[in-house]
Amino acid sequence: MSRTIYVIGAGMAGLAAATKLAEAGEHIVLIEQSPRPGGRCRSYFDTKLNADIDNGNHLVMSGNTDAMTYLKRIQAMGSVEILPARYPFIDLRSQESWIIDLGRGRFPWWVFSKKRRIPGTTLKDYWRSRKLMSANQNATIYQVLKGTGELYSRFWKPFSIAVLNTEPEIASASLMKPVITETMAKGGLACRPVLAKRGLGYSFAEPALIYLLQKGAEVQLGTRCRKIELTDNKLFKLVLDDAELLLNEHDIVISAVPPNIAGELLDFIKMPDEFRSILNIHYHLETVPDIAPITGLLGSVAEWLFCRGNMISVTVSAAESHIDQPSKVLSEKIWREIALILKMDPETEPPSRVIKEKRATIAQTPEVVATRPKTTTVVRNLLLAGDWTDTGLPATIEGAIRSGHIAAAKCLNE
């Protein structure tokens, strides 16, 4: 049986699907409207900062099995560094600091030590957190975990915002269960941060393109799919910028574009229509600061601080209350918050770049999560992929990659 599998979208979902299928010997045509692959996980050289930067910061853990499988497939493991499961936190209001050290073992013995627990938390707070594992589909993070005292404000709230990119008062608690099951419940070895040495795009996107080309795939960057036509419940034509592709009997299309674009192409499928933004700010320092690669921040607009060499990046999730402020105002405000941590002058801001993603993820509320479509559709030769589809995971890199792997597995009848 001769067939072509068309993958529309070269974000993490599309690249995961395309590489898994190419590995299986399928003929792939990858179509991406941007000149760069990676979607929200791309890197580029910024002339203002004179450095490589990511369009956004993403945390991948060693327990993210689909992400690790993907990196191994595209032979990119050498481009990442896997660190110990130690996560520093600083409360900028109280000036307290602590480190969550998950160690290497599976059982969390550290919670029995007052010195190793988060300041102000008790053993009962950790025990009460077990309610998260039985949360129903309509429960929110706040409803389930509000009784965990300081553990909620000093861990669960910032952690859930980072994972779900949605305010915990309305964020789906049930989406956190698979995150806990696949990482924290497996111990420290599954919670080690996986950091790109040069940039996310150079680890997760560029090597995938090289892999696809080596496998004989056709890659069309800077090419927009403007229309998808169907008849008799089957796709038969893709209309691109400068060409029309007629599908053969056995051809399959995987749509791996964001939900707003998918909604335009596939108006017969209901898509999630509520989103949340993410704000990232990059600073280029003259010297390399003495700070951990990842630091969680409380009591500030800045939520997570990432350090790679002399590049400092700040992430603010669910950033609706900040995203429309002028970039200069945001960069100055954030710099004044983090400068003292870096032992630098808060009034002398280094060169910076503000990146706003207004539709970074779907709003991961119980109501919106219930509208996530399945991989398979009513159209016989159409599959969906993307972190916004119903993978069972939140809209993260792991969720995006898993969605691509699921779509590829459907093509291969696995």
LINLIN-V183064 format. One line per field, one symbol per residue. phi: phi as a letter, one per 20 degrees, with the letter a starting at -180 (. if undefined). A space follows every 10 residues. Layout:
phi = ???
//
This chain:
phi = .ebcdeddod efffffffff fffenfeddd ccfefceome cccbeeffel bfcefbecdd dfefffffff fffeldffec cdefeccfcc effemfbbce demcfeeeff fedffeffgn edffffffff fffcfefefd gfgedfeemf fffdbfffff fffelbgffc fffffegfff fecgfengfe dffddffdrg ffdddgffff ffffenfedd emceeebcdc blmbfcbdde gcbcdeeegd fcddecdgff fgfffcfedf dgccccecdc cdcdefcefe bffccedcmb ffdcddccme ddcdcceleg fcfefggfff fffffffeff femcffedff gccdcddfcf bffeegffgf efffffcfef dccdbqfeee endfecgfff ffffffffff fele
//
